[in-house]
């Protein structure tokens, strides 16, 4: 079973601040769309509230308390441990920080967009370097004055 996390992080593992993601990178958005297409994504409630509609061509699961109904096209997950016992094929862990912290132990691979700057984030991707090793890295990209690479990390045996 292949479970992967996908995220863009700054040089201090920052994901976002109180205003959301502090960078806009169309190349990263296209990369995420290409990689997750045809799969399933699971996100936390905060990430869900930032989306206006489900991601096209993907099943969109939301982990939350289930207290209010979700918008059409999103599927509720109220018990993360049970969900992860029998996850859908081609599952992508989609964020945010809380969801990554609770699910990284299930991931076989991490697809990270590694930004080369510090964006002074307040929400962070969990520490991963002890459990994963870099298996591939793209050439340096530059977009909107932001330098970054795409990386794939595989879980160590």
Beta strands, then each sheet from edge to edge (+ up, - down):
strand 1: 3-9
strand 2: 14-16
strand 3: 40-44
strand 4: 59-63
strand 5: 74-77
strand 6: 91-95
strand 7: 109-115
strand 8: 123-124
strand 9: 132-137
strand 10: 141-143
strand 11: 146-155
sheet 1: 5+ 4+ 3+ 6+ 1+ 7+ 11- 9+
sheet 2: 5+ 4+ 3+ 6+ 1+ 7+ 11- 10+
sheet 3: 2+ 8-
end
